[in-house]
């Protein structure tokens, strides 16, 4: 099976706050990150559907981290793939 990804995924675990009007705010864990997105560990049924844009902010860093817009592009049993949206 070929991996057709343009950007290498790097294992990276941290807390990230995800927000969307339908779910409010949730703190979840990341599994990995790449130049184009992030995979979060969350029950997919607790999140908006594929195609929706959520906001995400890494938690626990020094100072306030930027809020990024991310589109839900993939649903897997243990979470969601989010693609960074160009602003």
C-alpha positions as CSV (number, residue, x, y, z in Angstrom):
1,X,0.0,0.0,0.0
2,X,1.5,3.4,-1.0
3,X,1.3,6.3,1.3
4,X,0.3,9.2,-1.0
5,X,0.8,11.9,1.6
6,X,2.7,15.0,0.5
7,X,4.0,15.8,4.0
8,X,5.6,13.4,6.5
9,X,3.7,12.8,9.7
10,X,5.6,13.2,12.9
11,X,4.3,11.6,16.2
12,X,3.4,14.5,18.5
13,X,1.2,14.3,21.5
14,X,-0.2,17.4,23.1
15,X,-3.5,18.9,24.3
16,X,-5.4,20.9,21.7
17,X,-8.6,22.9,22.2
18,X,-11.1,22.3,19.4
19,X,-14.1,24.6,19.0
20,X,-17.1,24.6,16.7
21,X,-20.6,26.1,17.1
22,X,-22.2,22.6,17.2
23,X,-19.9,21.2,19.9
24,X,-18.6,24.2,21.9
25,X,-15.1,23.6,23.1
26,X,-13.3,20.3,23.7
27,X,-9.8,19.5,24.9
28,X,-8.4,16.5,23.0
29,X,-5.0,14.9,22.4
30,X,-3.1,15.0,19.1
31,X,-1.5,11.8,17.7
32,X,0.7,13.3,15.0
33,X,1.3,16.4,13.0
34,X,2.5,17.3,9.5
35,X,3.0,20.5,7.5
36,X,-0.5,20.2,6.2
37,X,-2.5,19.1,9.3
38,X,-2.9,17.2,12.5
39,X,-4.6,14.0,13.7
40,X,-6.6,14.2,16.9
41,X,-7.7,11.4,19.2
42,X,-11.5,11.8,19.7
43,X,-14.7,9.8,19.3
44,X,-15.7,10.8,15.8
45,X,-19.4,10.9,16.7
46,X,-18.7,13.7,19.1
47,X,-17.4,16.0,16.3
48,X,-18.9,17.8,13.3
49,X,-18.9,15.8,9.9
50,X,-16.2,15.7,7.2
51,X,-15.9,19.1,5.4
52,X,-16.7,21.2,8.5
53,X,-14.1,23.8,9.6
54,X,-13.1,23.8,13.3
55,X,-10.8,26.1,15.2
56,X,-7.8,24.6,17.1
57,X,-5.4,26.0,19.7
58,X,-2.5,24.1,21.3
59,X,-2.8,24.2,25.1
60,X,-0.1,24.5,27.7
61,X,2.6,26.4,25.8
62,X,4.3,29.5,27.0
63,X,2.0,32.5,26.3
64,X,-1.2,32.2,24.2
65,X,-0.9,30.0,21.1
66,X,-2.5,31.0,17.8
67,X,-6.0,29.8,16.9
68,X,-5.9,27.9,13.6
69,X,-8.7,27.0,11.3
70,X,-8.8,23.3,10.2
71,X,-11.1,21.3,8.0
72,X,-12.2,17.8,9.0
73,X,-10.9,15.6,6.1
74,X,-10.7,12.1,7.4
75,X,-12.5,9.9,10.0
76,X,-10.8,6.9,11.4
77,X,-11.9,4.7,14.3
78,X,-9.8,6.5,17.0
79,X,-10.0,10.1,15.7
80,X,-10.1,12.7,12.9
81,X,-7.6,14.0,10.4
82,X,-7.7,17.8,10.2
83,X,-6.2,19.8,7.4
84,X,-4.9,23.3,8.0
85,X,-7.0,25.9,6.2
86,X,-5.2,28.8,4.5
87,X,-6.2,32.1,5.9
